[in-house]
């Protein structure tokens, strides 16, 4: 019993550190998502692949 009581501060510090790392990683992921350009529709990244341009017959 005394060994488990002695490890309580270590366990609490470990959980706190894990939560801090998770929050930091999540914040970085959210920040990088905001800086990427937004895609508004299906063919915005490859407009030359839109069906309307393929049917026009231009090569």
FENPE-V795028 format. One record per helix or strand. SS is the DSSP state (a for helix, b for strand). FROM is the first residue (numbers start at 1). TO is the last residue. If there is no record, write none. Layout:
SS & FROM & TO
SS & FROM & TO
This chain:
a & 2 & 6
a & 8 & 35
a & 47 & 49
a & 51 & 54
